[in-house]
Amino acid sequence: MIDIFVRYLIIGILSAYLLIYGLRPSIPYPETLIDIYEHYWVLLVLIIIDIYLLSWDLKIGLLLLLAIIAIIFDMINFTK
């Protein structure tokens, strides 16, 4: 029961992030997410976490993968 609650809580948080920041490039990111642009190792850690999450739950892993792709596209667009 708690496992299902935690899974849906994580799905809700990732969905909210994607709706508010990830898929709307007109809204600026908060300062904590801009640190990823300066520290590329955080992106590597996110990819490693995503690999583990894909084996735990496919929905959560795919949502985090979409978030990582959105961050990478924003890094390409905003660092030019």
TORKOL-4160 file (C-alpha; in steps of 0.2 Angstrom, whole numbers, padded with zeros to 4 digits, m for minus):
80
<pt num="1" X="0000" Y="0000" Z="0000"/>
<pt num="2" X="0014" Y="0012" Z="0004"/>
<pt num="3" X="0024" Y="0007" Z="m0011"/>
<pt num="4" X="0009" Y="0012" Z="m0022"/>
<pt num="5" X="0007" Y="0028" Z="m0013"/>
<pt num="6" X="0025" Y="0032" Z="m0015"/>
<pt num="7" X="0025" Y="0028" Z="m0034"/>
<pt num="8" X="0010" Y="0039" Z="m0038"/>
<pt num="9" X="0017" Y="0053" Z="m0027"/>
<pt num="10" X="0033" Y="0052" Z="m0038"/>
<pt num="11" X="0023" Y="0051" Z="m0054"/>
<pt num="12" X="0013" Y="0067" Z="m0048"/>
<pt num="13" X="0029" Y="0077" Z="m0044"/>
<pt num="14" X="0037" Y="0072" Z="m0061"/>
<pt num="15" X="0021" Y="0076" Z="m0070"/>
<pt num="16" X="0019" Y="0093" Z="m0062"/>
<pt num="17" X="0037" Y="0097" Z="m0066"/>
<pt num="18" X="0035" Y="0093" Z="m0084"/>
<pt num="19" X="0019" Y="0103" Z="m0086"/>
<pt num="20" X="0025" Y="0118" Z="m0077"/>
<pt num="21" X="0044" Y="0119" Z="m0082"/>
<pt num="22" X="0049" Y="0105" Z="m0094"/>
<pt num="23" X="0037" Y="0107" Z="m0108"/>
<pt num="24" X="0034" Y="0126" Z="m0107"/>
<pt num="25" X="0051" Y="0135" Z="m0112"/>
<pt num="26" X="0043" Y="0152" Z="m0110"/>
<pt num="27" X="0043" Y="0150" Z="m0091"/>
<pt num="28" X="0061" Y="0153" Z="m0083"/>
<pt num="29" X="0068" Y="0139" Z="m0072"/>
<pt num="30" X="0071" Y="0141" Z="m0053"/>
<pt num="31" X="0089" Y="0144" Z="m0047"/>
<pt num="32" X="0091" Y="0126" Z="m0041"/>
<pt num="33" X="0088" Y="0119" Z="m0059"/>
<pt num="34" X="0100" Y="0132" Z="m0067"/>
<pt num="35" X="0114" Y="0124" Z="m0057"/>
<pt num="36" X="0113" Y="0109" Z="m0068"/>
<pt num="37" X="0119" Y="0120" Z="m0082"/>
<pt num="38" X="0135" Y="0124" Z="m0072"/>
<pt num="39" X="0138" Y="0106" Z="m0066"/>
<pt num="40" X="0136" Y="0093" Z="m0079"/>
<pt num="41" X="0140" Y="0079" Z="m0067"/>
<pt num="42" X="0122" Y="0082" Z="m0060"/>
<pt num="43" X="0115" Y="0077" Z="m0077"/>
<pt num="44" X="0126" Y="0061" Z="m0076"/>
<pt num="45" X="0119" Y="0057" Z="m0059"/>
<pt num="46" X="0101" Y="0060" Z="m0066"/>
<pt num="47" X="0104" Y="0047" Z="m0080"/>
<pt num="48" X="0110" Y="0034" Z="m0068"/>
<pt num="49" X="0095" Y="0037" Z="m0056"/>
<pt num="50" X="0084" Y="0035" Z="m0072"/>
<pt num="51" X="0091" Y="0018" Z="m0076"/>
<pt num="52" X="0087" Y="0012" Z="m0059"/>
<pt num="53" X="0070" Y="0020" Z="m0059"/>
<pt num="54" X="0066" Y="0011" Z="m0076"/>
<pt num="55" X="0069" Y="m0006" Z="m0068"/>
<pt num="56" X="0058" Y="m0001" Z="m0053"/>
<pt num="57" X="0044" Y="0007" Z="m0062"/>
<pt num="58" X="0042" Y="0010" Z="m0081"/>
<pt num="59" X="0031" Y="0025" Z="m0079"/>
<pt num="60" X="0042" Y="0034" Z="m0067"/>
<pt num="61" X="0057" Y="0030" Z="m0077"/>
<pt num="62" X="0050" Y="0037" Z="m0093"/>
<pt num="63" X="0044" Y="0053" Z="m0085"/>
<pt num="64" X="0061" Y="0056" Z="m0078"/>
<pt num="65" X="0068" Y="0052" Z="m0095"/>
<pt num="66" X="0057" Y="0066" Z="m0103"/>
<pt num="67" X="0062" Y="0078" Z="m0089"/>
<pt num="68" X="0080" Y="0074" Z="m0093"/>
<pt num="69" X="0077" Y="0077" Z="m0112"/>
<pt num="70" X="0069" Y="0093" Z="m0108"/>
<pt num="71" X="0083" Y="0099" Z="m0097"/>
<pt num="72" X="0096" Y="0094" Z="m0111"/>
<pt num="73" X="0086" Y="0104" Z="m0125"/>
<pt num="74" X="0085" Y="0119" Z="m0113"/>
<pt num="75" X="0104" Y="0118" Z="m0110"/>
<pt num="76" X="0106" Y="0118" Z="m0129"/>
<pt num="77" X="0094" Y="0132" Z="m0132"/>
<pt num="78" X="0099" Y="0144" Z="m0118"/>
<pt num="79" X="0118" Y="0141" Z="m0118"/>
<pt num="80" X="0120" Y="0148" Z="m0136"/>
